């Protein structure tokens, strides 16, 4: 997982003066603030997100649908990205995140740009899933709400959530007991 300073360094990677950089920053912010899997990020449709309420409806593994909050910073970056996306003519896909040519992004594209921005920030072993792990760890550290984190990640079993957190077992046991 990344610590808070590393997350912020990663977010500075995209050149937000460009359409692609703005899109990439919005994706990074959204994946981290909502704990999304990369497959969930690429399949988001514009109608799945309510920016005014800060809520995203996503479909995860096993076709399970869940509603997750979207952080205020992610909302602002998404609004900026949508201004550009909505100016594109003839986009025939409903996906929220598209290439400059208007085609849906792929998981591989997100993987590659995250690797690029991580390298730029001198971070090693960073993948889209690293953002999910960081989300879970930071949220659990600040909220101490293991069940809440479990629900936000869409896990049926609490032991799966434990894998996503990088806290020692005694710390996790105290949180669970509380």
C-alpha positions as CSV (number, residue, x, y, z in Angstrom):
1,X,0.0,0.0,0.0
2,X,1.0,3.6,-0.4
3,X,1.2,6.1,2.5
4,X,-0.6,9.4,2.2
5,X,2.5,11.3,0.9
6,X,3.0,8.6,-1.8
7,X,-0.6,8.8,-2.9
8,X,-0.3,12.5,-3.3
9,X,3.0,12.1,-5.2
10,X,1.3,9.6,-7.6
11,X,-1.6,12.1,-8.1
12,X,0.8,14.8,-9.3
13,X,1.9,12.5,-12.2
14,X,-0.7,13.4,-14.8
15,X,-0.3,16.6,-16.7
16,X,-3.8,18.0,-16.0
17,X,-3.5,20.7,-18.7
18,X,-4.1,17.9,-21.2
19,X,-7.3,15.9,-21.8
20,X,-5.6,12.6,-21.1
21,X,-3.9,13.9,-18.0
22,X,-7.2,15.3,-16.7
23,X,-8.9,12.0,-17.3
24,X,-6.1,10.1,-15.7
25,X,-6.1,12.3,-12.6
26,X,-9.9,11.8,-12.3
27,X,-9.5,8.0,-12.5
28,X,-6.7,8.0,-9.9
29,X,-8.8,10.1,-7.5
30,X,-11.9,8.0,-8.0
31,X,-10.2,4.6,-7.7
32,X,-8.5,5.7,-4.4
33,X,-11.5,7.6,-2.9
34,X,-13.9,4.8,-3.6
35,X,-11.7,1.7,-3.4
36,X,-12.5,0.6,-6.9
37,X,-11.1,-2.4,-8.7
38,X,-9.7,-1.5,-12.1
39,X,-12.4,-3.6,-13.8
40,X,-15.0,-1.5,-12.0
41,X,-13.3,1.8,-13.1
42,X,-13.3,0.9,-16.8
43,X,-17.0,-0.2,-16.8
44,X,-18.4,2.9,-15.1
45,X,-21.0,4.7,-17.1
46,X,-21.9,8.3,-16.8
47,X,-25.3,7.4,-15.4
48,X,-23.7,5.3,-12.6
49,X,-22.3,8.4,-10.8
50,X,-24.2,11.1,-8.9
51,X,-21.7,13.9,-8.5
52,X,-24.1,16.1,-6.5
53,X,-24.6,13.4,-3.9
54,X,-21.0,12.0,-4.2
55,X,-22.3,8.4,-4.8
56,X,-21.2,5.8,-7.3
57,X,-23.1,2.6,-8.1
58,X,-20.7,0.0,-9.3
59,X,-20.9,-3.7,-10.2
60,X,-18.0,-5.8,-8.8
61,X,-17.0,-9.4,-8.7
62,X,-19.9,-11.9,-9.1
63,X,-22.1,-9.2,-10.5
64,X,-22.7,-7.7,-7.0
65,X,-23.8,-4.1,-7.2
66,X,-22.8,-1.7,-4.4
67,X,-23.1,2.0,-3.7
68,X,-19.9,3.7,-2.6
69,X,-19.1,7.3,-1.6
70,X,-16.9,9.5,-3.9
71,X,-14.5,11.8,-2.2
72,X,-14.9,15.6,-2.7
73,X,-11.5,15.8,-4.5
74,X,-12.5,13.0,-6.9
75,X,-15.8,14.8,-7.5
76,X,-14.0,18.0,-8.5
77,X,-11.6,16.2,-10.8
78,X,-14.5,14.3,-12.4
79,X,-16.5,17.5,-13.0
80,X,-13.4,19.0,-14.8
81,X,-13.0,15.8,-16.8
82,X,-16.7,15.7,-17.8
83,X,-16.5,19.2,-19.2
84,X,-14.0,17.9,-21.8
85,X,-15.6,14.5,-22.3
86,X,-19.1,16.1,-22.9
87,X,-17.6,18.3,-25.6
88,X,-16.7,15.3,-27.7
89,X,-19.0,14.6,-30.6
90,X,-20.1,11.2,-31.8
91,X,-19.1,9.2,-28.7
92,X,-21.2,6.2,-29.0
93,X,-20.1,4.5,-25.8
94,X,-21.7,5.0,-22.4
95,X,-18.5,4.5,-20.5
96,X,-17.5,7.4,-18.4
97,X,-13.8,7.1,-19.2
98,X,-12.8,7.1,-22.8
99,X,-9.7,7.5,-25.0
100,X,-9.2,10.7,-26.9
101,X,-10.8,8.9,-29.9
102,X,-13.9,8.2,-27.8
103,X,-13.4,4.5,-27.2
104,X,-13.7,2.9,-23.8
105,X,-10.5,2.6,-21.8
106,X,-9.1,-0.8,-21.0
107,X,-7.8,-2.3,-17.8
108,X,-4.4,-2.5,-19.4
109,X,-4.4,1.3,-20.3
110,X,-5.0,2.2,-16.6
111,X,-2.4,-0.3,-15.5
112,X,0.2,1.2,-17.9
113,X,-0.5,4.9,-16.9
114,X,-0.4,4.1,-13.2
115,X,3.0,2.4,-13.7
116,X,4.2,5.4,-15.6
117,X,3.1,7.9,-12.9
118,X,4.5,5.7,-10.2
119,X,7.8,5.6,-11.9
120,X,7.7,9.4,-12.3
121,X,7.1,9.7,-8.5
122,X,9.9,7.2,-7.7
123,X,7.5,4.6,-6.4
124,X,7.9,0.9,-7.0
125,X,5.5,-1.9,-7.3
126,X,2.4,0.2,-7.8
127,X,-0.6,-1.1,-9.7
128,X,-4.3,-0.2,-9.8
129,X,-4.8,-2.7,-7.0
130,X,-2.3,-0.7,-4.9
131,X,-4.9,2.1,-4.8
132,X,-7.5,-0.3,-3.5
133,X,-5.2,-1.6,-0.8
134,X,-4.2,2.0,0.2
135,X,-7.9,3.0,0.4
136,X,-8.7,0.1,2.7
137,X,-5.7,0.6,4.9
138,X,-6.2,4.4,5.3
139,X,-9.9,4.1,5.9
140,X,-9.5,1.5,8.5
141,X,-6.7,3.4,10.2
142,X,-8.9,6.5,10.5
143,X,-12.3,5.0,11.1
144,X,-11.5,1.7,12.9
145,X,-14.7,0.4,11.2
146,X,-13.8,-3.0,9.8
147,X,-17.3,-3.8,8.9
148,X,-17.7,-0.5,7.1
149,X,-14.5,-1.1,5.1
150,X,-15.8,-4.6,4.3
151,X,-19.0,-3.2,2.9
152,X,-17.3,-0.5,0.8
153,X,-14.9,-3.1,-0.7
154,X,-17.8,-5.4,-1.5
155,X,-16.4,-8.3,0.5
156,X,-18.8,-11.1,1.6
157,X,-16.2,-12.4,4.2
158,X,-14.4,-10.3,6.7
159,X,-11.2,-12.3,6.3
160,X,-11.0,-11.1,2.7
161,X,-11.0,-7.5,4.0
162,X,-8.1,-8.3,6.3
163,X,-5.9,-9.2,3.3
164,X,-6.5,-5.7,2.0
165,X,-5.3,-3.9,5.1
166,X,-1.7,-3.6,6.2
167,X,-2.2,-3.4,9.9
168,X,-0.6,-5.8,12.3
169,X,-2.9,-8.6,13.6
170,X,-3.1,-7.2,17.2
171,X,-4.2,-3.8,15.9
172,X,-6.8,-5.5,13.6
173,X,-8.1,-7.6,16.5
174,X,-8.6,-4.5,18.7
175,X,-10.5,-2.9,15.9
176,X,-12.6,-6.0,15.4
177,X,-13.3,-6.3,19.1
178,X,-14.4,-2.6,19.3
